[in-house]
Amino acid sequence: MTNADRSTGLRSQISRYVVDQILRGAWAPGDRIPSEQALTVQFGVSRMTVHHALRDVAARGLVVRRAG
């Protein structure tokens, strides 16, 4: 498995985690989800991996991303 394959797999795992939390109601509309930094620590991945995962979730319309 290449680093790119591993990164894509981790990105998908993080995206699924965020979507699952939203769909099961752990995070309600208007709630703040954990920061990129918090998810980086939780999953033990680079910030860019988390950034891309959250970008994927935002593209699905499930979160709105704001700086800060």
Secondary structure, DSSP 8 states (H G I E B T S, - for coil): --HHHHHHHHHHHHHHHHHHHHHTTSS-TT-----HHHHHHHHT--HHHHHHHHHHHHHTTS------
